[in-house]
Amino acid sequence: MRRILLAILVVALGLTLAPATSAAPQDRRALLVGINDYAGGTDDTVTAVGDVLDVRDLLLREGWPADQIRVLTDRAASAQAIRDGLRWLGDASTDSSFTVFHYSGHVKQQGGDLDRDGEALDEYLWSADNVFLADRELKGWVDRIRGRSWIDIAGCEASGFDDGISGPSRLFTASSLEHEKSYEHPAWGNSVFTGLMVDQGMLKRQADANRDGVVSLQEAFHRAADQAPRVTANQSHGPQHPLLAGGDGTQWYLGARPPAAPSAEPAKPERQRCLFVLSCKA
């Protein structure tokens, strides 16, 4: 991630939390990786740990069991620890699981198809001990996870990790497109993407577009995708455009779902009226 300093006026809004409306699934676990402090001469990041802490706070607020959330930050986020965590996600999952994998940190992009997955350009998670986990390897770990999963990458060229990861049971979100950099916002204590989607969008509930008191992952993403290009518009490497792929066409919630709206009685047809509807880091 590239460090940036942006002058943003943030207005705090008073929000009231809605009570839970239905039971949330109990079979939930998460692996959260955020690396500020890298070994050797690798440049450190500023906000990756802040991203992870916010995602953890969000999951806890939504009822996820604390002992089923693994957090790897800084030097604890070695390549072996990340692999062990991904193995745990797969081994512990069931058909009714909801699993989250979040990564915030540097990403390495390399040409030449070194991981032999048929892609000319590959992306790698950059562990704290400077070992690289290829997009092909990440897909292999994710393929072992049963049930539904949200895979979230906050790093440069992040969308390149969707090497067959997204699908009906997997929601994939990325902070930028494969040819773009992702940025940090030190004043927020977050990367731009995670600050917009998780901190502001979900923790502060600013992404509750339909005002039902609950924020879906899709609502939070669309708010972030709308604002991130504007927040990063003046950066030397150009703006970032987040990406969402996969899902089954329904709204996904980390906690309780809102109650279903009551079915309305069919409207009586009106005479002599025609209605036309238009639709639209390193």
N, C-alpha and C positions, 0 to 999 in steps of 0.2 A: 504494500500500500504506500501511496505517496502522502507525505504530511502536507496539510494545508491549514491555513488559518483564515477563517471566513468571518466577516462581521455580520452576524444575523441577530435581528431583534426577535426574541422568542416571547410571546405573550402567554402567560399561564392561564389556563381556563379551569374554572371550578367544575368538576364532573362528579356525578353521583353514581356509585356502583350499583348495578342492578343485582337483585338476589338471584341465586342459581335457580334455573328453571327446570332442569332435568338432570338425572344422574350422569356423570361422566364415566367413561370406561376405566376400569381399574388396572388393566394390563398395560402399563405405560412405563417406558424407560427412555433415557436420553444420554447421549454422549456429547459433551460440549467442549470444544477445543479453542483456546484463544492464546496467542503467543505475542507478547510484547518483547520479551528478552530472549534473543537468539545467541547461541554460542559463537565463539570465534569472531571474525570481523564482519559478520552479517549485520546489516543495518537493523536496528530495532524498530518496532512499530510503536504507536502511542495508545491506541484505543481498543486493541483486540481483546484484552482482558475485560475492559468495560463492556464490550459486546456480550461476552459470555456471562458476566454477572447479571446483565439485564435479562438475557434469555432464561437463566436459572430463576431469577425472581418471578418472571412471567409464569414459568411452569409451576412453581410452588404456589403462586396465587391461584392458578387454575386447578389445584388439587393433585398435582403429580407428587408421588411419594419421594421424599428427600433421599431415601436410601437407594432409589432407582435412578438417580441423576448423577452421572460421573462427570466431574469437572477436571480438565487437564489444562493448566495454564503455565506459561513460561517454560522453564527447564524441565518441568514434569511432563511436558508434552513432547516426549521423545517419539521417534518413529515406532519403537516397539510398544510404547504405552498406547499410542493411537491405534496400532494394529490390535493390541489386546482388547481395547475398548470396542472396536468394531466387531471383533470376534464375539465378545460378550453380548452385543446387541443381537447378533444372529442366533447365538446359542439359546438365549433367554426368550426369544420371540415365539409367539404362537399365532394362529390364524386370527385371533381377536386382539392382537397387540396394536398399539399405536406407538411408534418409535420416532425419535428425533435425533438427527445428527447435525450439529452446527459446527462450522469451522470458520474462524476469523484469524487471518494472518497473511504471511507472504504466499504467493503462488509463483512457481517457476513455469515458464512456457518454453518448450523445446521442440525444434523441428527434427525431422529425420526418422520418425516412427520408431523411437528407441524401445518402446514397450510392445511393438509388433501387434498393434491393434488395427492396422490398416489406415490410420489417420496420419496425414503428413505433419500435423501440428498437435502436440500433446501438452496437457497441463498436469502439474504435479503439486500436491500439498507439500508445504515446506515445513518440516518438523523443526523443533527447537535445536536439535543436534545436527541440523543441516543434512538430513537424509530426505530423499524425495519419494513420495508415494504417488505413482502415476494414476491418471484417470482410469485406466484399465483396471488397476488394482482396486481402486475405490469401488468401481462397479461390481467387481467380484465379491467384495465384502457386503455391499448393499443387496446383492442378489440372494444372499443367505438370510436376509431379514424377512420374516413372515408378517402377514397383516398389513396395516397401513403405515406409511412412513413419510415424514417431512425431512428432506435433505436440503440444507441451507448453507451456501458457501458465500462468505464475504471476503473477497480478495480480488486482485487483478485478474482479468480474463476469465472470470468465474464461470460463465455459462459454458465454457468449453468442457467442464466436468460432466455435463449431461451427455455422456457417451453411452446412451441406452439406459440411463437411470430412470428417467421419468416414465410414468405409465399410469394406468387407472388407479393403482393402489399406492403410487408414489408421487408426492407433490415435490417438485424440485424448484427452488428459488435461488437466484444468483444475483450478485450485486452489480454485475456489468456484463456486457457482451464479450465474445471471445477476442475481439480486437481492441478492447477498451481497458483502461486503467480504472481501478476503484480507489476512492479517496477516504481519508480520515477527517473527522471534524473534532479537533482537540477541545474546543470550547464545550462541546456536547459530552465529551468522554466516550464517544462512539465513532465507529465508521459512519459515513453518511447513510449508507443503506440500512444498517441495523438501527441507527438512531431514528430514522424515519419510520421504519416498519415496526420494530419491536418497542423501543422506548416511547416514542410519541404515538405511534399508531395503535399499539396494543396496551402497553402499561398505562398510558395516559388516555387511552380510548378515543383518540382523535380521529381514528379511521372508521368509526361506527357510522358508515354511510347511510344505513337504513334506520338508524336510531332505535334499535331494538334492545340496546343495553349490552350487547355482546358483539365482539369483533372477531370475524372469521379471518383465517389466514389470507384468503383472497382479498378481503376488504383492506387489510393492512398492507398487502403487497401493492395493490393498485394505487393506494395513496403514496407509497414510496416511489413507485414507478413514475407517477405523475410529477413528483417534486424533485427527485434526484437530478434529472437533467438540468433543471433550473438552478439548483444549489451549486452544481459543478460546472455551470456553463462557461465560466471564465478561466478554467484551469488550462495549463499549458498543453496537456495531453488530450484535451477535449473532454466533453461531458461523459458521464456514465449513464447507461440505460439498463436498469435491472430487467431480469427475465424470469418468467414463471412458466413451467411446463408440467404436464401431467395432471393427475386428479381425475375424478370420475364424473365431473360436471356438477357436483353438489358443493355447497360451502363446507369447508373444514374448520372445526373448532378444537382448540386445545383443551377446553373444559366443557362446561354445560352448554347445551344447545338452547336457543330460544324456543319458546313454545310455537307450535305451528299456528299460523293464522287461521281463524275460522273460515270455513267455506262460505263464500257469498252466494246468495241466490242469483240465478241467471237474470240479467237485466231484461226487461221487456223491450222488444224492438220498437224503435221510434219510426214514425212514418215520415217519408219524404225527406230523409237526411242521409247523406253519404259521409262516412268517416274514413279518413286516410291516415295511416300510421306509418311513420318513418322510423327505422331503427339504425343504431350506429356500432496493487500493493508491491512492489519490490524495488 
